[in-house]
């Protein structure tokens, strides 16, 4: 089976949330996770909103269209002293139901959130977990890291980043996907320093279990995902709203990736060089932690971004993508722009 995503028609519908001129949200607005909040009967977005690195926004519009989202406000933690000294946390993601897209999982009487925490200057990235009885928060951090950096020589020795989390009621376990950055060369020949997708599972009340690399960069130079892989959103290919993009596969994932190998020269772009692109991966295994392969093409190449979108602030990179399916629209959120100057946009499936 040939897996191509270029045939799908995605129609741009504009800026969802823009950067503020100063203070909170003046640098990066993106990396969204959108779930239905039953308390307020509205869509709630948890997002990368920097500074401080995290935020939440709400839309009462059934299709979650641009222009309907509230101004983001930072998340509240009951025990912020558990965040790294001199650093903070960013790129939060609410644990969602593996079989019901965009529905937060309520496990052991709590909602769960995973987030990437760092020391100063965005170093030493690792993953923490928090819980709340309300999607509005406040959130209580667990004492121990959920996903620490890997050991010497491992694919995630440098960072554990861009985490997402899911709950499988049938399997009785949490599944976490994350972006692992290496410090030493890895066995993917075209891009030995490229980040890969790792996977961790956890039963309630038990320690998390590391499974190592789940999906590595493509071995084919020029492939849209041959340089590095980014954030990973899992979707059930049997769900009626997902089936049109699942191409007959059991599972589909939305992710960002790049054809450009990291240089590790210490520059701003050395770990994630441009262009970042959005696309899909597929698995036909019943276990969503195995059997993954990348689609042939991305949603869109940078050179194909139309002039009006470039004028609106898109370009350079198409960062983390997130799919929202509703009875009214199938919407793809993504952040775009130069490094540290990204804003959030969306497209609808035509």
Secondary structure, 3 states (H helix, E strand, C coil): CCCCCCCCCEEEEEEEECCCCCCCCCCEEEEEEEEEECCCCEEEEEEEEECCCCEEEEECCCCCCCCCECCCECCCECCHHHCCCCCEEEEEEECEECCCCCEECEECCEEEEEEEEECHHHCCCEEEEEEECCCCCCEEECCCCCECCCCCCCCCCCEEEEEEEEEECCCCEEEEEEEEECCCCCCCCCCCCCCEEEEEEECCCCCCEEEEEEECCCCCCCCCCCCEEEEEEEEECCCCCCHHHHCCCCEEEEEEEECCCCCCCCCCCCCCCCCCEEEEEEECCCCCCCCEEECCCCCCCHHHCCHHHHHCCCCCCEEEEEEEECCCCEEEEEEECCCCCCEEEEEEEC
